[in-house]
Amino acid sequence: MALTTARLVAQIREEWSNFRIAMLVLGIESSCDETGVALYHAQRGLLANLLHSQFDIHAPFGGVVPELACRDHICKITPLVRRALAEGGAQLQDIDGVAYTAGPGLKGALLVGAAFGRTLAWSLGVPAIAVHHMEAHLLAPLMEGNRPPLPFIALLVSGGHTQLVKVVAVGAYEMLGESLDDAAGEAFDKVAKMLGLGYPGGPRIAALAEKGDPQRFHFPRPMTDRPGLDFSFSGLKTFALNTVSAHRPLHDQDRADIARAFEEAVVDSLLIKCRRALQGEGVSHLVIAGGVSANLRLRQRLETQLPAKIHYAPPALCVDNGAMIAYAGWQRLAAGHSEPLSIHTQARWPLTDLPPIDPA
């Protein structure tokens, strides 16, 4: 009996190992204003990564309109899944697991992807996993195999979050600092609106800043003159508004100079806090992730002015996308995590609340 049991256990372990190796995961992202669908295979890597942006829908309003975002997700998610399967050379029955963003984000938008993903997984008889949006961003730079040694520091900068996190292990996170008000990406969007640049703000300010005079204006670097690793960008946003008001009517060069000063202030604030975190924790690797991590000035300053190795994802994986959800979902599904037969999303979801991923 003991031998039979031992063989059975060995067989189960071998089958589970083979399942982990061959796992094909469908990832669905719908947390805000982009619908992302991707297929990730444990051995073959990323097979398909499709993204539909809603920028044209929200641009006339200067920001995301939740109701419009939800409606567009509903229209686009099924066609994108079909296209992803076709591009990845797969069929529905080939899917071994479904990962979907469950938070943080816009509640209604999250529900679209979660309801679709959880229902699809149930219909296929495969496990589903609810993915934390910021964990997916954090893991995206690791997707191509450039994995920093543990522990490392992660700077997460997006439209809704600015956070410094110590990564003890995948799934085990310590929050070192975060924005007390506006996130960096949100501040970019608001200042872009002040300058009449439209939405989304980050890429538009970055492009205009290249024409700006870095010596004309000097914006403050909030909370860098006091200890700690928290951020604040609301005061910087107000300073930008006062500068705009003082120089009306704005000419093209005025806009460029203000954009340059604002971008420099944000980059310096992030740089100073990253340096503190690296020194304070005694680590030499920094991962930057999220939409703002695509900013070239930020990357260049971090690479040249920090005593650390910098890791970041390709620009296409910095914005919200299905690939990062599929990859993060694979990590947890491979560790044996799965969701019950229910649909649960969280508009607010602390990264530190996640259960750790057990080591292989």
C-alpha positions in Angstrom: 0.0 0.0 0.0 2.8 2.4 0.9 4.5 1.8 -2.4 1.3 2.3 -4.3 0.6 5.5 -2.4 4.2 6.7 -3.1 3.8 6.0 -6.8 0.5 7.8 -6.9 2.0 10.9 -5.2 4.9 10.8 -7.6 2.5 10.6 -10.6 0.4 13.5 -9.3 3.5 15.6 -8.9 4.7 14.7 -12.4 1.3 15.5 -13.9 1.1 18.8 -12.0 4.7 19.7 -13.1 3.7 19.0 -16.7 0.6 21.1 -16.3 2.7 24.0 -15.0 5.1 23.7 -17.9 2.4 23.5 -20.6 0.1 26.0 -19.1 -1.6 28.4 -21.6 -3.2 31.4 -19.9 -5.6 33.9 -21.4 -5.2 37.3 -19.8 -7.9 40.0 -19.7 -7.3 43.6 -18.7 -10.2 46.1 -18.3 -9.4 48.2 -15.3 -9.8 51.6 -16.9 -9.7 52.9 -20.5 -7.9 50.1 -22.3 -9.2 46.6 -23.2 -6.3 44.2 -23.3 -6.3 40.5 -24.2 -3.3 38.3 -24.4 -2.2 34.6 -24.5 0.9 33.6 -22.5 2.4 30.1 -22.7 4.8 28.9 -20.1 7.3 27.5 -22.6 6.7 29.6 -25.7 6.2 32.9 -24.0 3.8 35.6 -25.3 1.7 34.3 -28.2 -0.6 37.2 -28.7 -1.1 40.6 -27.1 -3.9 42.8 -28.4 -4.9 46.2 -27.0 -7.8 48.5 -27.8 -7.3 52.1 -26.5 -10.3 54.3 -25.6 -8.3 57.5 -25.9 -10.4 58.9 -28.7 -13.6 58.3 -26.7 -12.4 60.1 -23.6 -10.3 62.8 -25.2 -13.2 65.3 -25.7 -13.8 65.1 -21.9 -10.2 65.5 -20.8 -10.3 62.3 -18.8 -11.9 58.9 -18.4 -15.7 58.8 -18.3 -16.5 55.5 -16.4 -19.8 54.8 -18.1 -18.3 55.2 -21.6 -15.4 53.0 -20.5 -17.6 50.2 -19.4 -19.7 50.2 -22.5 -16.7 50.1 -24.8 -15.1 47.2 -22.8 -18.4 45.2 -23.4 -18.2 45.8 -27.1 -14.5 45.0 -27.6 -13.7 42.1 -25.3 -15.3 39.3 -27.3 -13.8 40.3 -30.7 -10.4 40.8 -29.0 -10.4 37.3 -27.5 -11.3 35.8 -30.9 -8.4 37.7 -32.5 -6.0 36.7 -29.8 -6.8 33.0 -30.2 -6.4 33.3 -34.0 -3.1 35.1 -33.8 -1.8 32.7 -31.1 -2.8 29.7 -33.2 -5.0 28.4 -30.4 -8.6 27.4 -29.8 -10.7 27.9 -26.7 -10.2 24.3 -25.6 -6.5 24.8 -25.5 -6.7 27.4 -22.7 -5.5 26.0 -19.3 -6.4 29.0 -17.2 -8.0 32.5 -17.4 -6.6 35.5 -15.6 -8.4 38.8 -15.3 -7.9 42.1 -13.6 -9.9 42.3 -10.4 -8.6 45.6 -9.0 -7.7 48.2 -8.3 -9.5 50.3 -11.0 -12.9 51.5 -12.0 -15.5 49.2 -10.5 -17.7 48.9 -13.5 -14.8 48.4 -15.9 -13.4 45.7 -13.7 -16.7 43.9 -13.5 -16.8 43.6 -17.3 -13.5 41.8 -17.6 -14.0 39.8 -14.4 -17.5 38.6 -15.4 -16.3 37.6 -18.8 -13.1 35.9 -17.6 -14.7 34.0 -14.7 -17.6 32.8 -16.8 -15.3 31.7 -19.6 -13.2 29.7 -17.2 -16.2 28.0 -15.7 -17.6 27.1 -19.2 -14.2 25.6 -20.1 -13.8 23.8 -16.8 -10.4 25.5 -16.2 -9.2 27.5 -13.2 -9.5 31.3 -13.0 -7.4 33.8 -11.2 -8.2 37.3 -10.1 -5.1 39.5 -10.8 -4.0 42.6 -8.9 -3.4 45.3 -11.5 -0.3 46.7 -9.8 1.3 43.3 -9.2 0.9 42.7 -12.9 2.7 46.0 -13.7 5.4 45.0 -11.2 6.0 41.7 -12.9 5.8 42.9 -16.5 9.6 43.8 -16.7 10.4 40.2 -15.6 8.4 38.7 -18.5 11.3 38.5 -20.9 13.6 36.7 -18.4 15.5 39.7 -17.1 14.8 38.9 -13.4 16.7 40.9 -10.8 18.0 39.1 -7.7 15.7 39.2 -4.6 15.1 41.4 -2.8 14.7 44.4 -5.1 12.9 47.8 -5.1 10.0 48.5 -7.4 8.9 51.9 -8.4 5.3 51.7 -9.7 4.2 54.8 -11.5 0.9 55.0 -13.3 -2.2 57.1 -13.7 -3.6 56.0 -10.4 -0.6 54.9 -8.3 2.9 56.1 -7.3 4.5 53.5 -5.0 7.8 52.4 -3.8 7.7 48.7 -2.9 10.3 46.3 -1.5 9.9 42.9 -3.3 11.0 40.2 -0.9 9.7 37.5 -3.2 7.1 37.3 -5.9 3.8 37.9 -4.0 5.6 39.2 -0.8 5.6 43.0 -0.8 6.5 45.7 1.7 5.2 49.2 1.0 7.9 51.7 1.6 6.2 54.8 0.3 3.3 56.1 -1.8 1.6 59.2 -3.0 -0.4 61.0 -0.4 -2.6 62.7 -3.0 -2.3 62.7 -6.8 -0.4 60.0 -8.5 2.4 61.1 -10.9 0.4 60.0 -14.0 -2.7 61.8 -12.8 -0.6 65.0 -12.3 0.7 64.7 -15.8 -2.9 64.5 -17.2 -4.1 67.5 -15.2 -1.1 69.7 -16.1 -1.5 68.7 -19.8 -5.1 69.8 -19.6 -4.0 73.2 -18.2 -1.7 73.6 -21.1 -4.4 72.6 -23.6 -2.6 69.5 -24.7 -5.4 67.1 -24.4 -5.6 63.5 -23.1 -3.6 61.4 -22.3 -1.2 63.9 -20.8 2.0 62.0 -20.1 3.2 61.4 -23.7 2.1 64.9 -24.8 3.9 66.7 -22.0 7.0 64.5 -22.6 7.0 65.4 -26.3 6.5 69.1 -25.7 9.1 69.2 -23.0 11.8 68.3 -25.5 11.4 71.8 -27.0 11.4 73.5 -23.6 14.1 75.7 -21.9 15.2 73.8 -18.7 16.5 77.1 -17.2 13.5 79.3 -17.5 11.2 77.9 -14.7 12.1 76.0 -11.6 9.3 74.0 -10.0 9.4 72.6 -6.4 10.3 69.0 -5.7 7.6 68.2 -3.1 8.5 66.3 0.1 12.1 65.8 -0.9 13.4 68.1 1.9 12.0 65.8 4.6 12.8 62.2 5.5 10.6 59.4 4.3 9.6 57.8 1.0 6.1 59.1 0.5 5.3 61.3 -2.5 3.0 64.3 -3.1 2.2 65.9 -6.5 -0.9 68.1 -5.7 1.3 71.1 -4.7 3.4 70.7 -7.9 0.1 70.7 -9.9 -1.0 73.9 -8.1 2.4 75.5 -8.8 2.0 74.6 -12.5 -1.5 76.2 -12.5 -0.2 79.4 -10.9 2.6 79.5 -13.5 0.2 79.1 -16.3 -2.1 81.8 -14.9 0.8 84.2 -14.5 1.9 83.9 -18.2 -1.4 84.1 -20.0 -1.9 84.3 -22.9 0.4 81.3 -23.3 2.5 81.1 -26.4 3.9 77.8 -27.8 7.3 78.4 -26.1 5.6 79.1 -22.8 3.8 75.8 -22.9 7.1 74.0 -23.8 9.0 75.6 -21.0 6.3 74.9 -18.4 6.1 71.3 -19.6 9.8 70.9 -19.3 9.9 72.4 -15.8 7.0 70.2 -14.7 8.5 67.0 -16.1 11.9 67.7 -14.6 10.3 68.2 -11.2 8.4 64.9 -11.3 11.5 63.0 -12.5 13.7 64.6 -9.8 11.1 63.7 -7.1 11.0 60.1 -8.2 14.8 59.9 -8.5 15.4 61.3 -5.0 13.0 58.8 -3.4 14.3 55.9 -5.4 17.9 56.7 -4.2 16.7 56.8 -0.6 14.9 53.5 -0.9 17.9 51.7 -2.5 20.3 53.1 0.1 17.9 52.5 3.0 17.2 48.9 2.1 20.8 48.1 1.0 19.8 46.7 -2.5 21.2 47.4 -5.9 18.4 46.5 -8.3 15.4 48.7 -9.2 12.4 47.8 -11.3 10.2 50.6 -12.7 6.8 49.8 -14.1 3.5 51.4 -15.0 2.6 53.9 -17.7 4.9 56.7 -16.5 7.9 54.2 -16.6 7.9 54.7 -20.4 9.0 58.3 -19.9 12.5 58.5 -21.5 13.8 61.3 -19.3 12.9 59.3 -16.2 14.6 56.2 -17.5 17.7 58.1 -18.5 18.0 59.9 -15.2 17.5 56.7 -13.2 20.1 54.8 -15.3 22.8 57.5 -15.0 22.3 58.8 -11.5 21.5 55.8 -9.4 24.0 53.2 -8.2 21.8 50.4 -9.2 20.8 48.2 -12.1 17.5 49.4 -13.6 14.9 47.0 -15.0 11.9 48.0 -17.1 9.5 46.6 -19.6 9.3 47.5 -23.3 7.1 50.5 -23.9 4.2 48.3 -25.1 4.1 46.5 -21.8 4.3 49.7 -19.6 0.8 50.8 -20.4 -2.2 48.7 -19.2 -2.2 45.5 -21.2 -3.4 41.9 -21.3 0.1 40.4 -21.5 1.0 41.5 -17.9 -2.3 40.1 -16.6 -1.7 36.7 -18.4 1.9 36.5 -17.0 1.0 37.5 -13.5 -2.0 35.1 -13.6 0.3 32.3 -14.8 2.6 32.9 -11.8 -0.3 32.3 -9.4 -2.1 29.6 -11.3 1.2 27.7 -11.5 1.6 28.0 -7.8 -1.9 26.4 -7.3 -3.9 29.5 -6.7 -7.4 29.8 -8.2 -10.7 31.6 -7.6 -14.0 30.1 -6.3 -17.1 30.2 -8.5 -17.8 33.8 -7.8 -17.0 37.3 -9.2 -15.3 39.7 -6.9 -13.6 42.9 -7.8 -12.1 45.7 -5.7 -11.8 49.3 -6.7 -9.2 49.7 -3.9 -6.9 46.8 -3.2 -3.7 47.3 -1.2 -0.8 45.4 -2.8 0.3 44.2 0.6 -3.0 42.3 1.0 -2.0 39.7 -1.6 -1.3 36.2 -0.5 2.3 35.2 -1.1 3.2 32.8 -4.0 4.6 29.6 -2.5 8.1 28.8 -3.9 8.2 26.1 -6.5 
